[in-house]
Amino acid sequence: MTKQSKSARLIQQLQDWSDEELGELTEMIQGLLESRREQPGEKVKETREDGSSLGKHGGRGHIELKMIPDSKTGKTYGPYRYLRYWGTTKKGKLGLKSVYMGKVAPNSQD
């Protein structure tokens, strides 16, 4: 018996998703791929603090590191990774959306 690939296991889970949910996932995946893609003609590839590549702003997606301030204590927490991508908003228009990707590990070189 051969081991299934991650994508084969995932597609089994996705088969019951609605068309709307699959469309949103498609937009997220396109944004994630864009955030990893090196832009043609770039001589110096920009990277974030954590070493991840910086997608082209105005493209389909990029990873953004965000620090969250606590107004009560004055402390700042993070950085937290967010995938910013272009997708269909709740109003049915194209707009910038985001999804939380997790906290950046200290000394991470992702």
KOLLOPA-254720 format. One line per field, with one value per residue (C-alpha): residue number from 1; y, z, x. Coordinates in Angstrom, 1 decimal. Example, Ala and Ser with C-alpha at 12.3 -4.5 7.8 and 13.67 -1.06 7.14 Angstrom:
2
n = 1, 2
v = -4.5, -1.1
w = 7.8, 7.1
u = 12.3, 13.7
This chain:
110
n = 1, 2, 3, 4, 5, 6, 7, 8, 9, 10, 11, 12, 13, 14, 15, 16, 17, 18, 19, 20, 21, 22, 23, 24, 25, 26, 27, 28, 29, 30, 31, 32, 33, 34, 35, 36, 37, 38, 39, 40, 41, 42, 43, 44, 45, 46, 47, 48, 49, 50, 51, 52, 53, 54, 55, 56, 57, 58, 59, 60, 61, 62, 63, 64, 65, 66, 67, 68, 69, 70, 71, 72, 73, 74, 75, 76, 77, 78, 79, 80, 81, 82, 83, 84, 85, 86, 87, 88, 89, 90, 91, 92, 93, 94, 95, 96, 97, 98, 99, 100, 101, 102, 103, 104, 105, 106, 107, 108, 109, 110
v = 0.0, 3.3, 6.4, 9.2, 12.6, 15.5, 16.9, 13.6, 13.5, 17.2, 16.8, 14.0, 16.5, 19.3, 17.2, 18.3, 22.0, 24.4, 26.1, 29.4, 27.8, 26.3, 29.6, 31.4, 28.6, 29.1, 32.8, 32.1, 29.6, 32.0, 34.7, 32.3, 31.2, 34.9, 35.6, 33.0, 33.9, 35.8, 38.8, 39.0, 41.6, 41.8, 42.1, 42.1, 39.9, 41.6, 39.5, 40.0, 39.9, 36.2, 35.5, 34.8, 36.4, 39.6, 39.2, 42.0, 44.6, 45.0, 41.3, 38.6, 38.1, 38.7, 37.8, 40.6, 40.6, 42.5, 43.7, 44.0, 46.7, 46.3, 49.7, 48.8, 47.7, 49.5, 46.2, 45.0, 41.4, 39.5, 39.5, 37.6, 36.4, 37.2, 36.2, 39.3, 38.3, 39.7, 38.0, 38.5, 40.3, 39.7, 42.5, 40.6, 43.0, 42.4, 43.5, 42.9, 40.0, 38.4, 35.2, 34.6, 32.3, 32.0, 33.7, 34.0, 31.7, 33.4, 33.1, 31.6, 31.3, 30.2
w = 0.0, -1.1, 1.2, -0.1, -0.8, 1.4, -1.5, -2.1, 1.6, 1.5, -1.6, 0.2, 3.0, 0.5, -1.5, 0.8, 0.8, -0.9, -4.2, -2.2, 0.3, -2.4, -4.3, -1.1, -0.6, -4.3, -3.7, -0.5, -2.4, -5.2, -2.7, -0.9, -4.2, -5.2, -1.8, -2.5, -6.2, -7.1, -9.3, -12.7, -13.0, -9.2, -8.4, -4.7, -3.3, -0.3, 2.8, 6.0, 9.5, 9.7, 6.3, 4.4, 0.9, 0.5, -2.3, -4.8, -3.4, -5.8, -6.8, -5.7, -2.3, 0.2, 3.8, 6.3, 9.7, 12.2, 15.8, 18.0, 20.7, 24.1, 24.9, 28.6, 29.3, 26.5, 25.5, 21.9, 20.9, 17.8, 15.1, 13.7, 10.1, 8.0, 4.4, 2.6, -0.7, -3.2, -3.1, -3.2, -0.2, 1.5, -0.6, -3.8, -4.8, -5.2, -2.2, 0.1, 2.5, 5.2, 7.1, 10.2, 9.6, 13.1, 15.3, 14.0, 16.0, 17.5, 15.3, 12.6, 9.1, 7.1
u = 0.0, 1.5, 1.4, -0.9, 0.5, -0.5, -2.5, -4.4, -5.3, -6.4, -8.6, -10.5, -11.3, -12.2, -14.7, -17.6, -16.8, -19.2, -18.2, -17.9, -15.5, -13.4, -13.3, -12.0, -9.4, -8.3, -7.8, -5.7, -3.5, -2.9, -1.9, 0.4, 2.1, 2.5, 4.1, 6.7, 7.4, 10.5, 9.6, 11.2, 13.9, 14.4, 18.1, 17.8, 15.0, 13.4, 12.7, 10.9, 12.5, 11.9, 13.6, 10.5, 10.2, 8.2, 5.6, 5.1, 2.6, -0.1, 0.3, -2.1, -0.5, 2.3, 3.2, 3.0, 4.5, 2.4, 3.2, 0.1, 0.3, -1.5, -2.9, -3.3, 0.2, 2.1, 3.8, 3.9, 3.4, 4.5, 5.5, 2.5, 2.4, -0.6, -1.2, -2.5, -4.2, -6.7, -10.1, -13.8, -15.2, -18.5, -19.9, -18.9, -16.1, -12.4, -10.5, -7.5, -8.2, -6.0, -5.6, -3.6, -0.6, 0.8, 3.4, 6.9, 9.2, 12.3, 15.4, 13.2, 14.7, 11.5
